[in-house]
Amino acid sequence: SRRKQRGLLAWWALALLSALSGDVAIIYESAQLEPKGHASFVLLCAREVCIYIVFLMSCSLLFSAAFIQCHIISALEVFIDVWSCELCEQRNFAECMVSWNTVQALIRRAGFSFENVFTVIQTCALLGCMVVAAQGISFALHPDWSLSGLVNLISMLPLLLLSALAGSLLLQSSCITEKCSFLASLANQIMSDDSKDALDAGRHYLVRFLTASAAGIYVKGVRLDMQMVVNIVYFLAAAASAILSLAFRFSVSS
């Protein structure tokens, strides 16, 4: 948890520094064209300060929401691990079914509590990827290594960090679902102390119970699993490959 906290703080600081460097570069470029006491220069500085304050508030809000979700997901991992240890130690299938009802209800409730914020973060990340793709195509077609062009490239860094943050949250949520899916295989390998028969009816019922529960993180009724993450990665890789090939073809032809 502390490692995740330090990572999120580092991402947040890097996003703020990249945005600040872009604003400073814009102000510096404007100062070379107009005197510092000119009214338009003062208005430009005031506008950039307001933009940075809005960016600071929105970025802090998004990263705070992501930090809270990371803590919730970490706590859910601990709950699942504790239940698995109790299953292996006690081997009481009846009590494990009762306790699993509590655990899966807690997982469902946790997913329901942050599904709106999760959807907002994923949507912002998707829009950020579209902006980065458009900016990348524009830069590939018309390379601009001036100060303004470099400022435009630096301004894309917070969007990339937001996309990485959204991908990290999606991956952690899908890991919770995958852990729940593997519990049936774990329970199927445990022999009850009360029965020496390999065909244990209680164990068989627990396995079917875990499979039918379909526990995991649900967002707007959609179950987040590793297959969804793999499909998203394949789609983004295909889109990036198509964009790069088109940009390279246009740059060569021009």
MOKA-V652500 format. One record per backbone hydrogen bond with DSSP energy under -0.5 kcal/mol. NH is the residue of the N-H (numbers start at 1). CO is the residue of the C=O. E is the energy in kcal/mol with one decimal. If there is no record, write none. Layout:
nh:NH co:CO e:E
nh:NH co:CO e:E
This chain:
nh:5 co:1 e:-2.3
nh:6 co:2 e:-2.6
nh:7 co:3 e:-2.2
nh:8 co:4 e:-2.6
nh:9 co:5 e:-2.2
nh:10 co:6 e:-2.1
nh:11 co:7 e:-2.4
nh:12 co:8 e:-2.5
nh:13 co:9 e:-2.5
nh:14 co:10 e:-2.4
nh:15 co:11 e:-2.4
nh:16 co:12 e:-2.1
nh:17 co:13 e:-2.5
nh:18 co:14 e:-2.3
nh:19 co:15 e:-2.1
nh:20 co:16 e:-2.5
nh:21 co:17 e:-2.6
nh:22 co:18 e:-1.8
nh:23 co:19 e:-2.1
nh:24 co:20 e:-2.6
nh:25 co:21 e:-2.1
nh:26 co:22 e:-2.1
nh:27 co:23 e:-2.3
nh:28 co:24 e:-2.5
nh:29 co:25 e:-2.5
nh:30 co:26 e:-2.1
nh:31 co:27 e:-2.0
nh:32 co:28 e:-1.2
nh:33 co:29 e:-0.6
nh:33 co:30 e:-0.6
nh:34 co:30 e:-2.2
nh:38 co:35 e:-1.4
nh:42 co:38 e:-2.0
nh:43 co:39 e:-2.4
nh:44 co:40 e:-2.2
nh:45 co:41 e:-2.3
nh:46 co:42 e:-2.4
nh:47 co:43 e:-2.5
nh:48 co:44 e:-2.5
nh:49 co:45 e:-2.2
nh:50 co:46 e:-2.2
nh:51 co:47 e:-2.5
nh:52 co:48 e:-2.3
nh:53 co:49 e:-2.2
nh:54 co:50 e:-2.3
nh:55 co:51 e:-2.4
nh:56 co:52 e:-2.7
nh:57 co:53 e:-2.3
nh:58 co:54 e:-2.6
nh:59 co:55 e:-2.8
nh:60 co:56 e:-2.1
nh:61 co:57 e:-2.1
nh:62 co:58 e:-2.4
nh:63 co:59 e:-2.5
nh:64 co:60 e:-2.1
nh:65 co:61 e:-2.2
nh:66 co:62 e:-2.2
nh:67 co:63 e:-2.2
nh:68 co:64 e:-2.2
nh:69 co:65 e:-2.1
nh:70 co:66 e:-2.3
nh:71 co:67 e:-1.8
nh:72 co:68 e:-2.2
nh:73 co:69 e:-2.7
nh:74 co:70 e:-2.2
nh:75 co:71 e:-2.2
nh:76 co:72 e:-2.1
nh:77 co:73 e:-2.0
nh:78 co:74 e:-1.7
nh:79 co:75 e:-2.1
nh:80 co:76 e:-2.2
nh:81 co:77 e:-2.3
nh:82 co:78 e:-2.6
nh:83 co:79 e:-2.2
nh:84 co:80 e:-2.2
nh:85 co:81 e:-2.2
nh:86 co:82 e:-2.3
nh:87 co:83 e:-2.1
nh:88 co:84 e:-2.1
nh:89 co:85 e:-2.1
nh:90 co:86 e:-2.6
nh:91 co:86 e:-0.7
nh:91 co:87 e:-1.0
nh:93 co:91 e:-0.8
nh:96 co:92 e:-2.0
nh:97 co:93 e:-1.8
nh:98 co:94 e:-1.5
nh:99 co:95 e:-2.5
nh:100 co:96 e:-2.2
nh:101 co:97 e:-1.4
nh:102 co:98 e:-1.0
nh:103 co:99 e:-2.0
nh:104 co:100 e:-2.9
nh:105 co:101 e:-1.7
nh:106 co:102 e:-2.0
nh:107 co:103 e:-2.1
nh:108 co:104 e:-2.5
nh:109 co:105 e:-2.4
nh:110 co:106 e:-2.3
nh:111 co:107 e:-2.3
nh:112 co:108 e:-2.2
nh:113 co:109 e:-1.7
nh:114 co:110 e:-1.3
nh:118 co:114 e:-2.5
nh:119 co:115 e:-2.2
nh:120 co:116 e:-2.1
nh:121 co:117 e:-2.5
nh:122 co:118 e:-2.3
nh:123 co:119 e:-2.3
nh:124 co:120 e:-2.5
nh:125 co:121 e:-2.2
nh:126 co:122 e:-2.1
nh:127 co:123 e:-2.4
nh:128 co:124 e:-2.4
nh:129 co:125 e:-2.3
nh:130 co:126 e:-1.8
nh:131 co:127 e:-2.2
nh:132 co:128 e:-2.6
nh:133 co:129 e:-2.4
nh:134 co:130 e:-2.4
nh:135 co:131 e:-2.6
nh:136 co:132 e:-2.5
nh:137 co:133 e:-2.3
nh:138 co:134 e:-2.3
nh:139 co:135 e:-2.3
nh:140 co:136 e:-2.2
nh:141 co:137 e:-2.3
nh:142 co:138 e:-2.3
nh:150 co:146 e:-2.2
nh:151 co:147 e:-2.1
nh:152 co:148 e:-1.9
nh:153 co:149 e:-1.6
nh:154 co:150 e:-2.5
nh:155 co:151 e:-2.3
nh:156 co:153 e:-1.0
nh:157 co:154 e:-1.6
nh:160 co:156 e:-1.9
nh:161 co:157 e:-2.4
nh:162 co:158 e:-2.2
nh:163 co:159 e:-2.2
nh:164 co:160 e:-2.3
nh:165 co:161 e:-2.3
nh:166 co:162 e:-2.5
nh:167 co:163 e:-2.3
nh:168 co:164 e:-2.1
nh:169 co:165 e:-2.2
nh:170 co:166 e:-2.3
nh:171 co:167 e:-2.3
nh:172 co:168 e:-2.4
nh:173 co:169 e:-2.3
nh:174 co:170 e:-2.1
nh:175 co:171 e:-1.7
nh:176 co:172 e:-1.4
nh:177 co:173 e:-1.5
nh:178 co:174 e:-2.3
nh:179 co:175 e:-2.2
nh:180 co:176 e:-2.0
nh:181 co:177 e:-1.8
nh:182 co:178 e:-1.7
nh:183 co:179 e:-0.7
nh:183 co:180 e:-0.6
nh:184 co:181 e:-0.5
nh:186 co:182 e:-1.8
nh:187 co:183 e:-2.8
nh:188 co:184 e:-1.7
nh:189 co:185 e:-0.6
nh:189 co:186 e:-1.1
nh:190 co:187 e:-1.2
nh:200 co:198 e:-1.5
nh:201 co:199 e:-0.6
nh:204 co:200 e:-2.2
nh:205 co:201 e:-2.4
nh:206 co:202 e:-2.0
nh:207 co:203 e:-2.4
nh:208 co:204 e:-2.1
nh:209 co:205 e:-2.2
nh:210 co:206 e:-2.6
nh:211 co:207 e:-2.2
nh:212 co:208 e:-2.5
nh:213 co:209 e:-1.4
nh:214 co:210 e:-0.8
nh:214 co:211 e:-0.6
nh:218 co:216 e:-0.5
nh:219 co:222 e:-2.6
nh:222 co:219 e:-1.6
nh:224 co:217 e:-2.6
nh:224 co:222 e:-0.5
nh:225 co:223 e:-0.7
nh:229 co:225 e:-1.3
nh:230 co:226 e:-2.4
nh:231 co:227 e:-2.2
nh:232 co:228 e:-2.3
nh:233 co:229 e:-2.4
nh:234 co:230 e:-2.4
nh:235 co:231 e:-2.3
nh:236 co:232 e:-2.6
nh:237 co:233 e:-2.5
nh:238 co:234 e:-2.4
nh:239 co:235 e:-2.5
nh:240 co:236 e:-2.7
nh:241 co:237 e:-2.3
nh:242 co:238 e:-2.3
nh:243 co:239 e:-2.4
nh:244 co:240 e:-2.5
nh:245 co:241 e:-2.2
nh:246 co:242 e:-2.2
nh:247 co:243 e:-2.6
nh:248 co:244 e:-2.4
nh:249 co:245 e:-2.1
nh:250 co:246 e:-2.5
nh:251 co:247 e:-2.3
nh:252 co:248 e:-2.1
nh:253 co:249 e:-2.4
nh:254 co:250 e:-2.0
